[in-house]
Structures are given as C-alpha cells and as structure tokens.
Amino acid sequence: MDACGERFVIVSGDCRAEVDEVGGGLAGFVQGGRVRVEPHPPTARPAKGSGAVLAPWPNRVRGGRWSLRGATQQLALTEPAAGNAIHGLLRHVPWTLADRAGDRLVLTAVAPVQPGWPQPVRVRITYTVGAGGLGVETEVENLGSAPVPFGLGFHPYLRVGDVPADDLELTLAARTRLPLREQLPDGPPEPLDRPFAGTRLAGTELDDAFGGCVPVEGDDLVRHRVVAPDGGGTELWADPAFGWVQVFTPADFPRHGPDGVVTAARAVAVEPMTCPPDALNSGTDLIELVPGEPQVLHWGITATG
C-alpha cells in the first residue's frame, strides 16, 4: 500500500482531479491545460498539509485542550514540537469509497470517539469535475447522542500552471486579520490596513489567518484567487460559511518534476475554513452539530481569465 493509499482520478473535458484514499484529500487538479493545485505523488505523505481535509476542526487547538459542557477534553498533540493538536482527526486514516463515476467521487470517513473527542462525526465528501471546474461538497453528521462543536477546512496549494508563485497576484475576500503568536490567536481580529486585492506575492511572507470573508454585493460566494502576469488565474470559491482563510507561503515546498527530481519551490496555500485557529476554545464561528441534523457545505476551484 502506498503512503497515500489508492489514487482516485476523475475526469471531464479539460478537467482532471486526483484524490487520495488516505486522508481523502485533493492530490492534484488540472483545468484548461494548466495545473491549478500542487500535486503530490502517492508514495509519500503530502508535504506541509498539501490537499488535506481538516475536520472536525481546522488549524490548531492550543495545547490540544478544550472544554465541552464543563468537561475538559485532551486531544493527542499532533503538532508535538509546538505542543498543539492540528488539523483534525482524519488526515492520516483511510477513507471509504462510497460511489464513483467518471467525473464524480464520493468518500466517507468517521472521526470516532477518542481521547479529546467525545462524539462520533461522519464526513462525506463528493468531488466533481465539469465545465465549471472542481466542486467539493461536504456533508457532516453527528452520529452520537449529544451536540458537538465542529469546524471544517481544506488545504490546497494554488497554482497557475508553471508560473512561479512570486509572479502571482493574490486577491482575498477577507476584511480582517487575526493576530497570531506562535500560530495561535493573540487578540481579536483587526481590520486590514490594506486589502489583498491583486497583491504580488514576491516579498510577501504569509502564514496568517484572515476573517471577514464575505461575498461581494450581488454574489452568493466567497472568492479568493491567484492571477498570473498573462491574466490567467485560479479561483477558489466557497459558501459564506467559510468565513475564514489561512494563507501560507512556504519557500521550501517540495515540487515533484516529471523526471522524478524534487526541487524546493515557493508555494501558496489558500485554506478555506469555517472557523479560526483555536476555535474549540474561543467558540468563534463553530458549527453546532446536533445528532440527526446533517450540515452540507460547498467549495471549489476554477480557472479564470
């Protein structure tokens, strides 16, 4: 078994998406002859969270500790160097294939009751490709006996073909930035002094959480994008429930070439999230999952320009 398990491929027209069995995450997406999401091979775990599904919470939980109805919960410290729990419980487990067609793939997984997590939550993801690009539908359901807080995120690294990340311009729907200290909240959200609207990534170092992500007037969706000098772009759209976005621009992302050679490259992760870092403690924008009341959320990626 490869480190990522089976590699599922769905295709429609000029769109092709690859998804991992282990973690259920996006392993690559091409549209219009251009790579839109950083790919990774199935033989090694994705680097720097690439493509991951972040559930039942995104980002970090301080010390892995939180409280539910007065009972302290202690999660495994999956970011041991910093002493935090990070990115949920489903990144390293095999997902179950529920349905598959040429342009559609459905995977499911359950975050079971375990230390630090008191209710079982099932996550069902439907990946679809078509004329509009990639669509991702996530249905989450509490299989337990009492309500539980929930957050959802995804971790794609966006590309516009082979254009270097430093040559891309970044536009975010965000209106606020969350102050962070050691990647954990350090105060309330602050208004952005200058919005990210066509901001060139060269010289811009980010590992930041942004909030206030809302649709522009007349639109129903939150939209973030990166655009190349030739005007071609890659857009990530999402339901308004994804009111937060983490942007991460590592300089040492391992890019795998067709010849098997791995080089370190600048990359840009645009991570839609329904809640900010450490939301299990702050309570900010958590979804209350009530048994028998599934929640459905949508996001996707498409070419622009």
C-alpha positions as CSV (number, residue, x, y, z in Angstrom):
1,M,0.0,0.0,0.0
2,D,1.4,3.4,-1.0
3,A,1.6,6.1,1.7
4,C,-1.5,7.8,0.3
5,G,-3.3,4.5,-0.4
6,E,-5.2,4.2,-3.7
7,R,-5.1,7.2,-6.0
8,F,-8.6,8.0,-7.4
9,V,-8.8,10.0,-10.7
10,I,-11.9,11.8,-12.1
11,V,-12.0,13.5,-15.5
12,S,-14.4,15.6,-17.5
13,G,-13.4,17.6,-20.6
14,D,-10.3,19.6,-19.8
15,C,-10.6,18.9,-16.0
16,R,-8.8,16.2,-14.2
17,A,-8.7,15.8,-10.4
18,E,-6.8,13.3,-8.2
19,V,-7.8,12.3,-4.7
20,D,-6.1,10.2,-2.1
21,E,-7.6,7.3,-0.2
22,V,-5.6,8.0,2.9
23,G,-6.8,11.4,4.2
24,G,-9.4,11.8,1.4
25,G,-7.5,14.9,0.3
26,L,-7.0,16.6,-3.1
27,A,-3.8,15.3,-4.7
28,G,-3.9,17.5,-7.8
29,F,-6.2,19.4,-10.2
30,V,-5.7,20.4,-13.8
31,Q,-8.0,22.6,-15.9
32,G,-7.5,24.2,-19.2
33,G,-4.1,22.6,-19.6
34,R,-2.8,24.3,-16.5
35,V,-2.0,22.8,-13.1
36,R,-4.3,24.5,-10.6
37,V,-3.4,22.7,-7.4
38,E,0.0,21.5,-6.3
39,P,0.2,17.7,-6.9
40,H,2.0,15.1,-4.9
41,P,2.9,11.5,-5.6
42,P,1.0,8.7,-3.8
43,T,4.2,7.1,-2.5
44,A,4.8,9.7,0.3
45,R,2.6,11.6,2.7
46,P,1.7,15.1,1.4
47,A,4.1,17.8,2.5
48,K,3.0,20.7,4.6
49,G,-0.6,19.6,4.7
50,S,-1.0,19.7,0.9
51,G,-4.6,19.0,-0.1
52,A,-5.7,17.9,3.3
53,V,-9.2,17.7,4.7
54,L,-9.3,19.5,8.0
55,A,-12.1,18.0,10.2
56,P,-13.6,18.0,12.8
57,W,-11.6,21.3,13.2
58,P,-9.1,23.2,11.1
59,N,-5.8,24.7,12.2
60,R,-4.6,24.4,15.8
61,V,-6.0,23.7,19.3
62,R,-3.8,25.3,22.0
63,G,-2.2,22.5,24.0
64,G,-4.7,20.1,22.5
65,R,-7.0,21.0,25.4
66,W,-10.6,22.4,25.3
67,S,-13.8,22.1,27.3
68,L,-17.2,20.8,26.4
69,R,-20.1,21.4,28.8
70,G,-17.7,21.7,31.7
71,A,-15.7,18.6,30.8
72,T,-12.0,19.0,29.9
73,Q,-11.0,17.3,26.6
74,Q,-7.4,16.5,25.9
75,L,-6.5,15.7,22.3
76,A,-3.4,14.0,21.1
77,L,-0.7,16.5,20.4
78,T,-0.3,16.0,16.6
79,E,2.0,19.1,16.4
80,P,4.4,17.8,19.0
81,A,7.1,20.5,18.6
82,A,4.7,23.2,19.4
83,G,2.5,21.1,21.8
84,N,-0.7,21.6,19.9
85,A,-3.4,19.5,18.2
86,I,-3.6,20.4,14.5
87,H,-6.0,20.0,11.6
88,G,-8.4,17.5,12.9
89,L,-8.6,13.7,13.1
90,L,-9.0,12.5,9.5
91,R,-5.7,13.4,7.7
92,H,-4.0,10.0,8.2
93,V,-6.9,7.5,8.1
94,P,-8.1,5.5,5.0
95,W,-11.4,6.8,3.7
96,T,-14.1,4.5,2.3
97,L,-15.1,4.7,-1.3
98,A,-18.9,5.2,-1.3
99,D,-19.5,6.0,-5.0
100,R,-17.5,6.5,-8.2
101,A,-18.2,7.6,-11.7
102,G,-16.0,9.1,-14.5
103,D,-16.4,12.7,-13.2
104,R,-17.5,12.1,-9.6
105,L,-16.1,10.5,-6.5
106,V,-17.6,10.1,-3.0
107,L,-15.5,9.2,0.0
108,T,-16.6,8.9,3.7
109,A,-14.8,8.7,7.0
110,V,-15.7,8.8,10.7
111,A,-13.9,10.6,13.4
112,P,-14.7,8.2,16.3
113,V,-15.0,8.8,20.0
114,Q,-11.4,9.0,21.3
115,P,-9.4,10.9,23.9
116,G,-10.3,14.6,23.4
117,W,-13.2,13.9,21.1
118,P,-16.5,12.9,22.7
119,Q,-18.9,12.2,19.8
120,P,-18.5,10.3,16.5
121,V,-18.8,12.5,13.4
122,R,-19.1,11.2,9.9
123,V,-17.7,13.3,7.0
124,R,-18.9,12.5,3.4
125,I,-17.1,14.3,0.6
126,T,-18.2,14.4,-3.0
127,Y,-15.6,15.6,-5.6
128,T,-17.0,16.5,-9.0
129,V,-15.3,17.9,-12.2
130,G,-17.0,19.6,-15.1
131,A,-17.2,22.7,-17.2
132,G,-17.2,24.9,-14.1
133,G,-14.0,23.3,-12.7
134,L,-13.8,21.3,-9.5
135,G,-16.7,21.2,-7.0
136,V,-16.4,19.8,-3.4
137,E,-19.5,19.0,-1.4
138,T,-19.0,18.1,2.3
139,E,-21.8,16.6,4.4
140,V,-21.1,16.2,8.1
141,E,-23.2,14.4,10.5
142,N,-23.1,13.8,14.3
143,L,-23.6,10.1,14.8
144,G,-23.5,10.4,18.6
145,S,-26.0,11.2,21.4
146,A,-25.3,14.9,22.1
147,P,-24.3,18.0,20.2
148,V,-20.7,18.6,19.5
149,P,-18.9,21.7,18.0
150,F,-17.4,21.3,14.6
151,G,-15.2,23.2,12.2
152,L,-14.1,22.4,8.6
153,G,-11.2,23.4,6.4
154,F,-9.2,22.3,3.3
155,H,-5.6,22.9,2.5
156,P,-5.0,23.3,-1.3
157,Y,-1.9,25.0,-2.7
158,L,-3.0,27.0,-5.7
159,R,-1.1,27.3,-8.9
160,V,-1.5,28.8,-12.3
161,G,0.4,26.3,-14.4
162,D,4.1,26.7,-14.2
163,V,4.1,30.4,-13.3
164,P,6.3,30.9,-10.2
165,A,4.4,31.8,-7.0
166,D,6.4,35.0,-6.7
167,D,4.9,36.2,-10.0
168,L,1.3,35.7,-8.9
169,E,-1.0,38.3,-7.6
170,L,-3.2,37.3,-4.6
171,T,-6.8,38.6,-4.0
172,L,-8.7,37.6,-0.8
173,A,-12.3,38.2,0.2
174,A,-11.0,38.8,3.7
175,R,-11.6,42.0,5.7
176,T,-9.8,41.2,8.9
177,R,-6.5,39.6,10.1
178,L,-6.3,37.6,13.3
179,P,-3.2,38.4,15.3
180,L,-1.2,35.3,15.9
181,R,1.6,34.4,18.3
182,E,3.3,31.1,17.6
183,Q,0.3,30.4,15.2
184,L,-2.3,30.8,17.9
185,P,-4.7,33.7,18.4
186,D,-3.2,36.7,20.3
187,G,-6.1,39.1,20.4
188,P,-9.3,39.9,18.5
189,P,-9.5,40.2,14.7
190,E,-8.2,43.5,13.3
191,P,-9.3,45.4,10.2
192,L,-6.9,45.0,7.3
193,D,-5.0,48.2,6.7
194,R,-4.7,47.3,3.1
195,P,-6.9,44.6,1.4
196,F,-5.3,41.8,-0.5
197,A,-6.5,42.8,-4.0
198,G,-4.0,42.0,-6.7
199,T,-1.2,41.9,-4.1
200,R,2.0,40.5,-5.7
201,L,3.4,37.6,-3.8
202,A,7.0,38.4,-4.3
203,G,8.3,39.7,-1.0
204,T,5.1,38.7,0.8
205,E,5.6,36.1,3.5
206,L,2.4,34.8,5.0
207,D,1.3,32.2,7.5
208,D,-1.7,34.2,8.6
209,A,-5.4,33.7,9.4
210,F,-7.9,36.1,7.8
211,G,-11.5,36.6,8.7
212,G,-14.5,38.6,7.5
213,C,-14.6,36.6,4.2
214,V,-17.9,37.5,2.6
215,P,-19.3,37.6,-0.9
216,V,-19.2,40.9,-2.8
217,E,-22.6,42.5,-3.4
218,G,-24.6,40.6,-5.9
219,D,-22.7,37.4,-5.4
220,D,-23.5,34.3,-3.3
221,L,-20.0,33.0,-2.9
222,V,-16.7,33.9,-1.2
223,R,-13.9,34.1,-3.8
224,H,-10.1,34.1,-3.4
225,R,-7.8,34.0,-6.4
226,V,-4.2,34.0,-7.7
227,V,-3.6,35.6,-11.1
228,A,-0.6,35.3,-13.4
229,P,1.0,38.1,-15.4
230,D,-0.8,37.0,-18.6
231,G,-4.2,37.5,-16.8
232,G,-4.9,33.8,-16.4
233,G,-5.9,32.8,-12.8
234,T,-7.1,30.2,-10.4
235,E,-10.0,31.0,-8.2
236,L,-11.1,29.2,-5.0
237,W,-14.8,29.8,-4.3
238,A,-16.7,28.8,-1.2
239,D,-20.0,29.1,0.6
240,P,-20.3,32.0,3.0
241,A,-19.9,29.5,5.9
242,F,-16.2,29.6,5.0
243,G,-15.7,33.0,6.6
244,W,-12.1,32.4,7.3
245,V,-9.0,31.7,5.2
246,Q,-5.4,30.8,6.2
247,V,-2.8,31.8,3.7
248,F,0.6,30.1,3.9
249,T,3.6,30.8,1.5
250,P,6.4,28.4,2.3
251,A,9.6,28.9,0.3
252,D,10.6,25.2,0.5
253,F,7.6,23.4,-0.8
254,P,8.8,20.1,-2.4
255,R,7.8,20.2,-6.1
256,H,8.0,16.8,-7.9
257,G,9.0,17.1,-11.5
258,P,8.0,14.6,-14.3
259,D,11.6,13.2,-14.2
260,G,11.2,12.4,-10.5
261,V,13.5,15.2,-9.4
262,V,12.3,17.1,-6.3
263,T,13.0,20.8,-6.0
264,A,12.2,23.3,-3.3
265,A,9.8,26.0,-4.6
266,R,7.7,28.8,-3.3
267,A,4.1,27.8,-2.9
268,V,0.8,29.4,-1.8
269,A,-1.8,27.6,0.3
270,V,-5.2,29.2,0.3
271,E,-7.1,27.3,3.0
272,P,-10.9,28.0,3.3
273,M,-12.0,27.5,6.9
274,T,-15.4,27.8,8.7
275,C,-13.7,29.0,11.9
276,P,-10.4,30.5,13.0
277,P,-7.4,28.8,14.8
278,D,-8.2,27.5,18.3
279,A,-12.0,27.9,17.8
280,L,-12.7,24.9,20.1
281,N,-11.6,27.2,22.9
282,S,-12.8,30.6,21.6
283,G,-16.1,29.3,20.2
284,T,-15.8,31.7,17.3
285,D,-17.9,30.6,14.3
286,L,-18.1,26.9,15.4
287,I,-20.9,24.9,13.9
288,E,-23.0,23.0,16.4
289,L,-23.6,19.5,15.1
290,V,-26.8,18.1,16.5
291,P,-27.5,14.4,16.1
292,G,-29.8,13.7,13.2
293,E,-29.2,17.2,11.6
294,P,-26.5,16.9,8.9
295,Q,-24.8,20.0,7.6
296,V,-23.7,20.5,4.0
297,L,-21.0,22.9,2.8
298,H,-19.5,23.6,-0.7
299,W,-16.3,25.0,-2.2
300,G,-14.4,24.6,-5.4
301,I,-11.7,25.7,-7.8
302,T,-12.0,27.0,-11.3
303,A,-9.9,28.7,-13.9
304,T,-10.3,32.4,-14.6
305,G,-9.1,34.8,-17.3
